[in-house]
């Protein structure tokens, strides 16, 4: 049975619309993948996390999602990089394709159902080009094939500009073999030293735009439910995709066009010349992958995002708050999995009789519904995280003022909340770590945990302080606390003993 509809903003119509896939219960989704000529940067990371969470949430809501993301492994940039380095274009492509996959794995971004390479889809591209030639939407000129923009009556409908505006505002390479400056290459005639494939129009290679149209048609059919990418792809890439695909089939290419906002660094466009170009792997040397994911998800996907040390520090603090909540629950309940939510329905009166605060119970019972309500509103991850934070705050206040472990029912509520938070975390790609090691790890994942005091030394000093407290030797207890604090170790005294955490 199809889950309740969600609303999704459509770049094509500039409006949020109730989402309903072409085939009930199934979603065919295509997102433009990387051109593999260099290491991926934070802007790429944001896009991949955004669409990773969209796919996860659609599946969480019960849809069968068929997700395709392509690899552009032949392109002007790849060829240029090969010429500059003296390495073959294929070696460049394979090296950075693997680097991209490694980065995605480190970020917790799941692999799509299909990840085709452009060079493995040449036959399908040529078939699509033949369709466009047969329907007189394309022409051959000097061994290249171009799409005729004049033949497409509604060209510009995705970017919402007419052809005159597009000619005036676009950087269009002067090419005497084209009939119109906006016409774009479907097939590029072979040049010396460049990769090429045989075709009915002569040896050559595909243009960039034809790749996605051919690959999406091969794996998902002629009409998609969702086509995604960054806002920088709206024109010319997606505009050209929609034009050539609909010209070839006479059918709508994608029912929803979804675009994520761009990322700046310290309010500047990211550029190597400015010294603010941050690759994914450089970022992950300093940040836990969940911190980076949560930073992206703390903003609506369509909004621009500015990456700064201050903003990331706030994100880390918020993520620590969730892990501290999980740690407190673990201290009361151990690691036992909580009961399903429906087992707790109707327990409100009994819980009140045992002194359980009603707002704490309500926070636990309603968190998934409020999470879904925010996500159903155009994948509002920022609002969804806000609802999780609200629930965790209420639960922490209850734990501050009561002993939640004094009743079996209180423990059941805590375990159930933890279970929900973990289930939601599967959608967001968060809360996967064990909470105590989360606070005790030194450095970032992948680095040796060797900076500062060892765990054994901290444990010994904490035990020494506990003995001093029992002997009412407050001076010694305070000295040990201060000594640990100076080295980034925080001690927290709780009814169940003293816990320690690393802050650096």
C-alpha positions as CSV (number, residue, x, y, z in Angstrom):
1,X,0.0,0.0,0.0
2,X,1.3,3.4,-1.0
3,X,2.3,5.6,2.1
4,X,0.7,9.0,2.6
5,X,1.8,11.6,0.0
6,X,4.5,14.1,0.8
7,X,5.0,17.5,-0.8
8,X,8.1,18.2,-2.9
9,X,9.3,21.4,-4.5
10,X,9.4,21.2,-8.3
11,X,11.9,23.5,-10.0
12,X,9.9,23.1,-13.2
13,X,6.7,24.6,-11.7
14,X,8.4,26.6,-9.0
15,X,5.9,25.2,-6.4
16,X,5.6,22.5,-3.8
17,X,3.3,19.8,-5.1
18,X,1.9,16.6,-3.5
19,X,4.2,13.8,-4.5
20,X,2.7,10.9,-6.4
21,X,5.0,8.6,-8.5
22,X,4.1,7.4,-11.9
23,X,3.8,3.8,-10.7
24,X,2.1,3.5,-7.3
25,X,4.5,2.7,-4.6
26,X,7.6,3.0,-6.8
27,X,10.0,5.9,-7.3
28,X,12.4,6.2,-10.2
29,X,15.1,8.7,-9.2
30,X,18.1,9.9,-11.1
31,X,20.8,12.2,-9.8
32,X,23.7,13.6,-11.8
33,X,26.9,12.2,-10.4
34,X,30.5,13.3,-10.5
35,X,32.8,14.1,-13.4
36,X,35.9,12.2,-12.2
37,X,38.9,14.4,-12.8
38,X,39.7,15.6,-9.3
39,X,39.0,15.0,-5.6
40,X,35.4,15.8,-4.5
41,X,34.9,18.9,-2.4
42,X,32.4,19.9,0.3
43,X,29.9,21.1,-2.3
44,X,29.8,17.6,-3.7
45,X,29.4,16.2,-0.2
46,X,26.4,18.3,0.5
47,X,24.6,17.2,-2.7
48,X,25.3,13.5,-2.1
49,X,24.2,13.7,1.6
50,X,21.0,15.5,0.6
51,X,19.9,12.9,-2.0
52,X,21.2,10.0,0.1
53,X,18.7,11.1,2.8
54,X,15.9,11.6,0.3
55,X,16.3,8.0,-0.9
56,X,16.5,6.7,2.7
57,X,13.4,8.6,3.7
58,X,11.4,7.5,0.7
59,X,12.3,3.9,1.6
60,X,11.5,4.6,5.2
61,X,8.0,5.7,4.1
62,X,7.5,2.5,2.2
63,X,8.3,3.4,-1.4
64,X,10.4,1.0,-3.6
65,X,13.1,3.4,-4.8
66,X,15.1,2.7,-8.0
67,X,18.0,5.1,-7.6
68,X,20.6,5.8,-10.4
69,X,23.6,8.1,-10.2
70,X,26.0,8.3,-13.1
71,X,29.8,8.6,-13.4
72,X,31.0,10.9,-16.1
73,X,34.3,9.3,-17.0
74,X,34.9,11.0,-20.4
75,X,34.8,14.8,-20.6
76,X,36.8,17.9,-21.5
77,X,38.1,18.3,-17.9
78,X,39.3,14.7,-17.7
79,X,41.1,15.0,-21.1
80,X,42.7,18.3,-20.0
81,X,43.9,16.8,-16.7
82,X,45.4,13.8,-18.6
83,X,47.2,16.1,-21.0
84,X,48.6,18.2,-18.1
85,X,49.8,15.3,-16.1
86,X,50.9,13.0,-19.0
87,X,48.7,10.2,-17.6
88,X,46.1,8.5,-19.7
89,X,42.5,9.8,-19.5
90,X,41.2,6.4,-18.5
91,X,43.7,6.2,-15.6
92,X,42.7,9.7,-14.4
93,X,39.0,8.7,-14.5
94,X,39.4,5.4,-12.7
95,X,41.7,7.0,-10.0
96,X,39.2,9.7,-9.1
97,X,36.2,7.5,-9.5
98,X,37.6,5.3,-6.8
99,X,38.4,8.3,-4.7
100,X,34.8,9.5,-5.0
101,X,33.5,6.1,-3.9
102,X,35.9,6.1,-1.0
103,X,34.7,9.6,0.1
104,X,31.1,8.5,-0.2
105,X,31.7,5.4,2.0
106,X,33.5,7.6,4.6
107,X,30.5,10.0,4.6
108,X,28.1,7.1,5.1
109,X,26.4,7.8,1.7
110,X,24.9,4.5,0.4
111,X,25.7,3.2,-3.1
112,X,22.9,3.8,-5.6
113,X,21.1,0.8,-7.3
114,X,23.0,1.6,-10.5
115,X,26.1,3.7,-11.1
116,X,26.8,3.5,-14.8
117,X,29.8,5.0,-16.5
118,X,29.4,7.2,-19.5
119,X,31.9,5.1,-21.5
120,X,29.8,2.0,-20.9
121,X,26.7,3.6,-22.3
122,X,28.0,4.8,-25.7
123,X,25.6,2.5,-27.7
124,X,22.5,3.9,-25.8
125,X,23.7,7.5,-26.4
126,X,24.1,6.8,-30.1
127,X,20.6,5.3,-30.2
128,X,19.2,8.4,-28.6
129,X,21.0,10.7,-31.1
130,X,19.6,8.7,-34.0
131,X,16.1,9.2,-32.6
132,X,16.7,13.0,-32.4
133,X,18.0,13.0,-36.0
134,X,15.0,11.0,-37.2
135,X,12.6,13.5,-35.5
136,X,14.6,16.4,-37.0
137,X,15.6,17.8,-33.6
138,X,19.3,17.4,-34.4
139,X,21.7,17.9,-37.4
140,X,25.1,16.8,-38.4
141,X,27.8,19.3,-39.1
142,X,31.5,18.6,-39.8
143,X,31.4,15.1,-38.1
144,X,29.6,16.4,-35.0
145,X,25.9,16.2,-34.1
146,X,24.1,19.2,-32.5
147,X,20.7,19.6,-30.9
148,X,18.6,22.3,-32.6
149,X,17.3,24.6,-29.9
150,X,15.0,26.3,-32.4
151,X,13.2,23.0,-33.1
152,X,12.3,22.8,-29.4
153,X,9.4,25.1,-28.8
154,X,9.6,25.2,-25.0
155,X,13.3,25.3,-24.5
156,X,14.1,27.3,-21.3
157,X,11.0,26.0,-19.4
158,X,13.2,24.6,-16.6
159,X,15.3,27.7,-16.0
160,X,12.2,29.9,-16.7
161,X,14.0,32.0,-19.3
162,X,13.5,32.5,-23.0
163,X,16.1,31.9,-25.6
164,X,17.0,35.5,-26.0
165,X,17.8,35.8,-22.3
166,X,19.8,32.6,-22.3
167,X,21.9,33.8,-25.3
168,X,22.6,37.1,-23.5
169,X,23.4,35.6,-20.1
170,X,25.3,32.4,-21.1
171,X,29.0,31.9,-21.8
172,X,28.6,30.2,-25.2
173,X,31.6,29.0,-27.1
174,X,31.8,30.4,-30.6
175,X,31.5,27.6,-33.1
176,X,30.9,28.2,-36.7
177,X,29.6,24.7,-37.3
178,X,26.5,25.4,-35.1
179,X,23.4,27.0,-36.6
180,X,22.5,28.7,-33.3
181,X,24.7,29.8,-30.4
182,X,22.5,27.8,-28.0
183,X,22.7,24.5,-30.0
184,X,24.7,22.0,-28.0
185,X,26.8,19.0,-29.0
186,X,25.3,15.5,-28.8
187,X,28.3,14.0,-30.5
188,X,31.8,15.6,-30.8
189,X,33.9,14.8,-33.9
190,X,37.2,13.1,-33.0
191,X,40.3,15.2,-32.3
192,X,43.9,14.0,-32.3
193,X,45.0,12.7,-28.9
194,X,41.4,12.4,-27.5
195,X,39.4,9.2,-26.9
196,X,36.9,8.3,-29.6
197,X,34.4,5.7,-30.6
198,X,33.0,4.8,-34.0
199,X,29.6,6.1,-35.0
200,X,27.4,6.6,-38.0
201,X,28.7,10.3,-38.1
202,X,32.4,9.5,-37.8
203,X,34.7,8.7,-34.9
204,X,34.1,10.9,-31.9
205,X,32.8,11.0,-28.3
206,X,29.5,12.0,-26.6
207,X,28.7,15.5,-25.5
208,X,28.1,15.9,-21.8
209,X,24.4,16.4,-21.8
210,X,23.4,13.4,-23.8
211,X,25.0,11.1,-21.2
212,X,22.4,11.5,-18.5
213,X,19.4,11.3,-20.9
214,X,20.7,8.0,-22.2
215,X,21.7,6.5,-18.9
216,X,18.4,7.4,-17.2
217,X,16.4,6.0,-20.1
218,X,18.4,2.7,-20.0
219,X,17.9,2.1,-16.3
220,X,14.6,3.9,-15.4
221,X,12.6,4.3,-18.6
222,X,11.5,7.3,-20.6
223,X,9.8,9.2,-17.7
224,X,11.4,9.7,-14.3
225,X,9.7,10.6,-11.0
226,X,12.6,12.6,-9.6
227,X,15.7,14.1,-11.3
228,X,18.1,15.8,-9.0
229,X,21.3,17.8,-8.8
230,X,22.7,21.1,-7.7
231,X,21.2,24.4,-8.7
232,X,24.2,25.1,-10.8
233,X,23.1,22.3,-13.1
234,X,19.7,23.9,-14.0
235,X,21.2,25.6,-17.0
236,X,22.6,24.5,-19.2
237,X,22.8,20.8,-18.2
238,X,19.3,20.0,-17.0
239,X,17.7,22.4,-19.5
240,X,19.5,20.5,-22.3
241,X,18.6,17.1,-20.8
242,X,14.9,17.9,-20.6
243,X,14.9,19.3,-24.2
244,X,16.7,16.4,-25.8
245,X,14.8,13.7,-23.8
246,X,11.4,15.0,-24.5
247,X,12.2,15.7,-28.1
248,X,13.3,12.1,-28.6
249,X,10.3,10.5,-26.8
250,X,7.4,13.0,-26.9
251,X,6.9,12.2,-23.2
252,X,7.7,14.2,-20.0
253,X,11.3,13.5,-19.0
254,X,10.9,13.9,-15.2
255,X,7.8,14.7,-13.2
256,X,9.8,16.5,-10.5
257,X,13.1,18.4,-10.8
258,X,14.8,18.8,-7.4
259,X,17.9,21.0,-6.8
260,X,20.0,21.6,-3.7
261,X,21.4,25.0,-2.8
262,X,25.1,25.7,-3.2
263,X,27.8,25.9,-0.5
264,X,30.2,28.7,0.4
265,X,33.1,28.8,2.8
266,X,33.3,31.7,5.2
267,X,30.9,33.5,2.9
268,X,33.1,33.2,-0.1
269,X,32.7,31.0,-3.2
270,X,35.0,28.0,-2.8
271,X,38.0,28.3,-5.1
272,X,41.6,27.0,-5.0
273,X,42.8,30.5,-5.8
274,X,41.2,31.8,-2.6
275,X,42.7,29.1,-0.4
276,X,39.3,28.0,0.8
277,X,38.9,24.9,-1.4
278,X,38.1,22.0,1.0
279,X,38.0,18.4,-0.2
280,X,35.8,15.9,1.5
281,X,38.8,13.9,2.7
282,X,40.5,17.0,4.1
283,X,37.3,17.9,6.0
284,X,37.0,14.4,7.4
285,X,40.5,14.6,8.8
286,X,39.1,17.1,11.3
287,X,35.5,16.3,11.5
288,X,33.5,13.1,12.3
289,X,31.4,12.1,9.2
290,X,28.2,12.5,11.3
291,X,29.2,16.0,12.2
292,X,29.5,16.9,8.6
293,X,26.2,15.1,7.7
294,X,24.4,16.9,10.5
295,X,25.8,20.3,9.4
296,X,24.3,19.8,6.0
297,X,21.0,18.4,7.3
298,X,20.6,21.4,9.7
299,X,19.8,23.5,6.7
300,X,16.9,23.0,4.2
301,X,18.3,21.3,1.1
302,X,17.2,24.2,-1.2
303,X,18.9,26.9,0.9
304,X,22.5,28.1,0.4
305,X,24.9,27.0,3.1
306,X,27.9,28.7,4.5
307,X,30.6,26.5,5.9
308,X,32.5,28.0,8.8
309,X,34.3,26.9,11.9
310,X,31.7,28.5,14.1
311,X,28.8,26.8,12.4
312,X,30.5,23.4,12.5
313,X,31.2,23.9,16.2
314,X,27.5,24.6,16.9
315,X,26.7,21.4,14.9
316,X,29.1,19.3,16.9
317,X,27.6,20.7,20.2
318,X,24.1,19.7,19.0
319,X,25.3,16.3,18.0
320,X,27.0,15.8,21.3
321,X,23.7,16.7,23.0
322,X,22.0,13.8,21.2
323,X,24.8,11.4,22.1
324,X,24.7,12.6,25.7
325,X,21.0,11.8,25.8
326,X,21.7,8.3,24.5
327,X,24.5,7.9,27.1
328,X,22.2,8.8,29.9
329,X,19.6,6.3,28.7
330,X,22.3,3.7,28.4
331,X,23.4,4.3,32.0
332,X,19.9,3.7,33.2
333,X,18.8,0.9,30.8
334,X,22.0,-0.7,29.5
335,X,22.0,-1.5,25.8
336,X,18.8,-3.4,25.7
337,X,16.6,-2.6,22.7
338,X,13.4,-0.7,23.5
339,X,9.9,-1.9,22.8
340,X,8.1,-0.9,19.6
341,X,6.0,2.3,20.0
342,X,2.7,0.6,19.7
343,X,3.4,-1.4,22.8
344,X,3.4,1.9,24.7
345,X,0.1,3.2,23.4
346,X,-2.5,3.5,26.1
347,X,0.1,3.6,28.9
348,X,-0.2,7.3,29.7
349,X,-2.5,6.8,32.7
350,X,-0.4,4.0,34.2
351,X,2.7,6.0,33.6
352,X,1.3,9.0,35.5
353,X,0.4,6.8,38.4
354,X,4.1,5.9,38.7
355,X,5.2,9.6,38.5
356,X,6.3,9.7,34.9
357,X,5.9,13.2,33.6
358,X,3.3,13.4,30.8
359,X,5.4,15.7,28.6
360,X,8.2,13.1,28.7
361,X,5.9,10.3,27.6
362,X,4.4,12.5,24.9
363,X,7.8,13.6,23.6
364,X,8.7,9.9,23.2
365,X,5.3,8.8,21.7
366,X,5.1,11.7,19.2
367,X,8.6,12.1,17.9
368,X,8.4,9.9,14.9
369,X,5.1,11.5,13.8
370,X,6.6,15.0,14.1
371,X,9.7,13.9,12.3
372,X,7.6,12.5,9.4
373,X,5.5,15.7,9.3
374,X,8.6,17.8,8.8
375,X,10.2,15.4,6.3
376,X,6.9,15.2,4.3
377,X,7.1,18.9,3.9
378,X,9.7,19.0,1.1
379,X,12.3,17.0,3.0
380,X,12.7,19.6,5.8
381,X,15.6,18.0,7.6
382,X,16.2,21.2,9.6
383,X,12.7,21.1,11.0
384,X,13.0,17.3,11.6
385,X,16.2,17.8,13.6
386,X,14.4,20.5,15.5
387,X,11.7,18.1,16.5
388,X,14.3,15.5,17.7
389,X,16.0,18.2,19.7
390,X,12.8,19.2,21.3
391,X,12.0,15.7,22.3
392,X,15.4,15.1,23.7
393,X,15.3,18.3,25.7
394,X,12.0,17.3,27.4
395,X,13.3,13.8,28.1
396,X,16.6,15.2,29.6
397,X,14.6,17.6,31.8
398,X,12.6,14.7,33.1
399,X,15.7,12.7,33.8
400,X,17.2,15.7,35.6
401,X,14.3,15.9,38.0
402,X,13.6,12.2,38.6
403,X,15.2,8.8,38.9
404,X,13.9,7.2,35.6
405,X,15.3,3.9,36.6
406,X,13.0,3.5,39.7
407,X,10.3,1.8,37.7
408,X,10.2,-0.7,34.9
409,X,7.8,1.5,33.0
410,X,10.2,4.4,33.2
411,X,12.9,2.3,31.7
412,X,10.6,1.1,28.9
413,X,9.9,4.7,28.0
414,X,13.6,5.5,27.8
415,X,14.4,2.4,25.7
416,X,11.5,3.1,23.4
417,X,12.7,6.7,22.8
418,X,16.2,5.4,22.1
419,X,14.8,2.9,19.6
420,X,13.0,5.6,17.8
421,X,16.0,7.9,17.8
422,X,18.1,5.1,16.3
423,X,15.5,4.3,13.7
424,X,15.3,8.0,12.6
425,X,19.1,8.0,12.7
426,X,19.1,5.3,10.0
427,X,17.2,7.8,7.8
428,X,19.5,10.7,8.5
429,X,22.8,8.7,8.7
430,X,23.3,9.8,12.3
431,X,23.6,8.3,15.9
432,X,25.4,5.1,14.7
433,X,28.2,5.4,17.3
434,X,28.3,3.9,20.8
435,X,27.7,7.0,23.0
436,X,30.5,6.4,25.6
437,X,33.3,5.9,23.0
438,X,31.9,8.9,21.1
439,X,32.9,11.2,24.0
440,X,36.1,9.3,24.7
441,X,37.7,9.1,21.3
442,X,40.9,11.2,20.9
443,X,41.3,12.9,17.5
444,X,39.0,12.0,14.6
445,X,38.1,8.6,13.2
446,X,40.9,7.0,11.3
447,X,43.6,8.8,13.4
448,X,45.4,7.1,16.2
449,X,43.8,7.9,19.6
450,X,47.1,8.8,21.1
451,X,47.0,12.5,21.9
452,X,46.6,13.6,25.5
453,X,46.1,11.2,28.4
454,X,45.4,7.5,27.9
455,X,42.0,6.0,28.9
456,X,43.8,4.0,31.6
457,X,45.4,7.1,33.2
458,X,42.1,9.0,33.1
459,X,40.4,6.0,34.8
460,X,43.0,5.9,37.5
461,X,42.8,9.6,38.2
462,X,39.0,9.4,38.3
463,X,39.1,6.6,40.8
464,X,41.7,8.5,42.9
465,X,39.3,11.5,42.9
466,X,36.4,9.3,43.9
467,X,38.4,8.0,46.9
468,X,39.3,11.6,47.8
469,X,35.6,12.6,47.7
470,X,34.6,9.7,49.9
471,X,37.3,10.8,52.4
472,X,36.0,14.4,52.1
473,X,39.4,15.5,50.8
474,X,37.9,18.2,48.6
475,X,41.2,19.9,47.9
476,X,42.6,16.7,46.3
477,X,39.3,16.0,44.4
478,X,39.3,19.6,43.0
479,X,42.9,19.4,42.1
480,X,42.4,16.2,40.1
481,X,39.3,17.7,38.4
482,X,41.3,20.8,37.4
483,X,44.2,18.7,36.2
484,X,42.0,16.6,34.0
485,X,40.1,19.7,32.8
486,X,43.4,21.4,31.7
487,X,44.0,18.5,29.3
488,X,40.5,18.4,27.8
489,X,38.9,15.9,30.1
490,X,35.5,16.8,31.7
491,X,34.2,14.9,34.7
492,X,30.4,14.7,35.3
493,X,29.2,13.5,38.7
494,X,25.9,11.5,38.4
495,X,23.8,9.5,40.8
496,X,25.4,6.4,39.3
497,X,28.9,7.6,39.6
498,X,31.4,9.8,37.7
499,X,31.7,9.7,34.0
500,X,34.4,11.4,31.9
501,X,34.5,12.8,28.4
502,X,37.1,14.2,26.1
503,X,36.4,17.7,24.8
504,X,39.5,17.8,22.5
